[in-house]
Amino acid sequence: MPFPTWLARIPKVELHLHLEGAIPLPALWRLIQKYGGDPQVPDIKALAARFQYRDFPHFIATWMWKNSFLREYEDFAFIAEAVARDLAAQNIRYAEVFYSPPDFVRHGLQTQRLTQAIRSGLLRVPQVQVALVADLVRDYGAATAARTLAEVAEVRDHGVIGIGIGGSESAYPPELFTEVFARAHKLGLRTSAHAGEAAGAESVWGALKSLHVDRIGHGTRAIEDARLVDYLVEQQIPVEMCPISNLCTKVVPAIEAHPLRQFFDRGVLVTVNTDDPKMFGNCLADELTLLAERQGFLPGELQTLILNGIAAAWLPGTDKERLRRSFLADPAWEPGAAMVS
């Protein structure tokens, strides 16, 4: 079958996906209309055009604008269902999805009820298994992060398995959150940190040495430090890479300059993810297609990248092995199924 069709059909996983950045545009447009619209966005075509970025700070500003249309708990149940249906349509069978409670305190929304609303929406789509990862959002500082962590701990039974920190990486380095992450580890939560995206290799070192994270989000600029790459290989620390995101936010100038191929060849445990797909106009099959066409990944190597996602997932060992076996048994993987042009 044609290569793009094959990539759409094969089973996939996502480990670095933001709920609020994955809202299908028709669903987001409906929310914008619900809250009176925006004169600068007169139609859904203009909404799609709104998601073009000069640089990473401009992306963050656009992220906050979009979030201004999420104001009630029912909005989160609504977007969670919409996102889950989109994942299922892509044959993404397992996802670990970030959500950002601190961004919505301004609307009077409580972390606990927000989490419950998201889970209620996800439960409407049993075709995909979604675990939640609370983004403590570094821009609000360590005190807010600590408070959010305590609130998240109260609703762990709603499928919250870990925490992360996204946001303005350069202004809020990992070391500010050392105590918060230590507390998360004591609670038994898994941890990730956005690092090496908007800041350099020192940010990745900070996430590893100060926060002792289980995974690195993005990690793109780790390539700037050969010793750091060696460390990622030696320790087999998973890296949640998001190539198209990095292109859109100008972290890399071209896909050929993205270090994913170098990391893969060196033996880094690389996973491929979409980050904020509806803000970047991509899907996971697009990421894989680009890697095949511009970085020379062969079908068997793409399969390895997908299986890396299972290896890096925060699933219990038995569930992880069951998922891996089901992926390998899928008929879409049959030899010769993909026709690479």
N, C-alpha and C positions, 0 to 999 in steps of 0.2 A: 504494500500500500504506500501512497505518497508519504514522504517523511513527516510533514506537519500533521497529517492525519494520524500517523502512528504515535507521534508524541502526545497528541490529544487523547488517544485511547489508552495508553499505558497507565497503570496505577502510579500515583505520585503522593508525596508528602510535602508539607510546608512547615518549617520551624521558625521562620522569621516573617510574620505577617501581622500587620496592625489592623485591628478590627475597623477603626475609624478611617483608615486609608484604603479599605477594601470595599467600601460601600458602593454597590453598583450605581451608576449615574442616574438611572431613572428613580431609584429609591432616594438618593440625595436630593434630586430635583423636587421630589414630592415633599421632602422636609423643608426645603427652602420656600416652597409655596405655602406650606403650612404656617410658616412664621413671617409671612408678609412679603417674601421675595427680596431681591436685591436689584436695585436699578442698574447696576453694572453687569448683571447677569440676566438678560431678558429672556433667554431660552436655554434649552439643554445644550445646544451647540456652543453657546457662549460659555456655558459651564465647563464643557470639555476644554475650551481654549483657556480657561482660567488656570488650568493646571500645567503651566509652562513656567520654568524657573530660571532666574538669572544666576542664582548660586544657592548654597545651602541655607543661609539666613532667610532668603526669599521663600524657600520651601517651607521653613518653620512658620513664617508669617501666614502663608497660605493654609497651612495645617490648622492654625488657630482660627482663621476665618471660617473654614469649613466646620470646625467643631462648634462654632457659635450657633449652628442650627440643630444641635443635639441638646435639648433642654428638659425633656421629661423622661421618666423611666420607660414609658411605652415606646419612645423613640429608639431606645437601645434594644428592646425586644424585637422591634421592627427591623433594625439594621442587622441584628444577629441572625435572624432568619434569612434575610436577603443574602448576606455574605455566605452563610452555610449552603444555601441553594446554589450559589455561584460555584462554590468549591466542589459540590457534588457533581455539577455539570461538567467540571473539568476532570473528573475521576481522581480528585484528591481525596484520599480515603482517611487520612489522619492529618490533623493540623494542630500546632501549638500557637495560639493566637494571643498577641498582646492586646490589652485594653488599658486606658489611661485615666483612672479615676480622678487624679488631681486636676485634670483639665476642666472638670465639670462641677467643682465645688462652687464656682461663681454662679451656677444655676441652682444652688441649694441641694444638689444631689449627693446622697450618702453612698459611700463605697459599697456598703453591704447590700443595699437595695439595688444599686446599679448592677452589681454582680449577679444578683438573683434575676434581674430583668434580662440580662444577656443570656443567662443559662436557659431561661424560659423560651427565648427565641430559638436558641440552638436545638433544643429538644424537639422542635417541630420538624427537624430535618434529620431523621435517624440514619440517612445514607452516609453521613460523614461523622467521624469521631473528632470532637474538638475539645482540647484542653486549654485552659486559660492561664495566661501569664500576665501579672499585673505590672504595668510600666509605672514606676514611681516618679518618673519625669523629673530629671535632675534640675530643671530650671526653677523649681519651687523650693529647692534647698533641702538640707538634710533633715531638718525638723519636720517638714511636711512629709518627706519620704518615710520617716520613722512612724509618723501617725498613720499614714496610708498602709504601711506594712501591718500595723496592729489591727487595722480594720479588715484588711484582706484575710488575716489569720482567722477571723471570726466566721468567714464564709468559705473556708477551704473545701467543705463538703459539697460545694457547687462546682467542683472540678477545677479549682485553682491549684496549679502544681508548682508555680515558680514566680519569680519576680525578675524585673530588668530595669534598666534606666536608659531612656532615650532623651532626645532634646538637644540642647546647645552644648555639645561635647567640649568645645574649647573653653567656654566660660565656666563650666562646672566639671572639673576633673574628677576621676574616680575616687581619689583619696578622700574627698569630702564625705563619702558614703560608707566608709570602712565599718563603722559601728552598726549601721543599718544592715549591711550585708552579713555581718557576723551574727546578728540577731536572726536574720532569715535562715541561715544555716542551722542555728539551734532549733528553729521551728520545723526543720526538715524540708524546707522549700528549696527547690532547685534555683540556680541563678545564672543570669546572662547579663551582659552590659554592652551597649553600643560603644564601640571603641575602634579607633583607626578608621573612622569615616570622615568626620570633619576635623579631627586632630590627628597627629602623627603617631609613630610607633610608641612613643612614651605613654600615650593613653592606653594602648593595649597592655603594656607592661604594668601600668597602674591597676588595670582591671584584674590582671592575673595575680599580682603580688600583694595588692592591698585588699581587693574584694574577694579573691580566691574563687572566681567565677567558674562555673561548669562549662560554659560556652562563651565565645566571643561573637557579638553581633557585628556584622560587616567585616572588620579586620583588614580592610583593603590596604591601608597604609602600613601594615606590618611588613610589607615587602621592603620598606625603607631600612630595615634592620635585619641583616643576615642572621645575627645571633638569635633574634626573636623568632624568625622562621624556623631555625633549628629547634628552638624550644617547643614550638607548636607541634613539630613533627615528633620529637622525643616524648612529649607528654600526651600526644594524641588528643589534644584539646580541639573539640569541634569548632569550626568557624562557619557562621551563618552568612554566606555571601549573597549579595543582591546586585548583580551586574547592571541591570537596566536602571535601577534606582541610582546607582553611582554615576551612570551616564547622565541621567536627567538632572541631578543636583550638581553636576560638574566636578564631582570627586575625581573622576578620570576623564580624559579628553576624548577617548575612543575605546571601543570594546577591545581592540588589539592591545591597548595599554593596560587593560585590567589584569591583575595578577592571578586570577583564578587558575589559568592553565599552569602557571609556574608553581602555584601551591599544590595543585593536583599531582604534577609530575614529581615534586619533591616528597610527596607522601603526607601532606597536611590532610587532616580529616575534614574535607570541604563539603558543605551542603549548598544547594542552590535554592533560592527563595525569591519572592517578589516584593517584599517589604510593604509598599503601599500601591498595589496594582491599579486601582481605579484613579489614583492621582498621577500615575505614570503611563497609563494606557497599555499595560502589559498583562500577561498571564504566565503561568509557569511553563507552558509549552513554548511560549515566545522566548523565554530565557534559554531553554534548552536548544531551540532552533538557532539562536544567535551564537551559542557556544559551538554548535556543530559547524555552522557556516563560516564563522570568523575566527574561531580558535582551534578548529580541527578536531573537535571531539567526535569520536566514532560511536556508533550505537552501544557497543559494549561498555564504553567509558561513561556514556550518559546513564546507563543502567547502574554503574558503580556509584555515580553521584547520587542517584535516587536512593540506592541502598544505604549510602552514607547517612542519608536523612533518617532512616530507620535506626541505624547504629547510634546516632547522636540524640535520638528522641528520648524524652524523659518518661518512658513507659517502663513498667515492671519487666523484668527479663523474659518471663514466659509470654507476656503479651507482645513484646518486641519480636521474639522468635516466631510467634504465630503470624504476625503481620509480614515478616520477611518471607516466610514460606508461602503465604497467600500471594504475595507479589511475584515471586519466582514461578509460581504455578499458573499465573495468568497467561492465557493463550496469546495475548498481544506481544509477549516476549519471544514467541517462536522464531527460530533462526530464519532470516530472510523476510520477516514481516515488514521491515523498514526498507524503503527504497530511497537511498541518499543520492540526490542529483549532484 
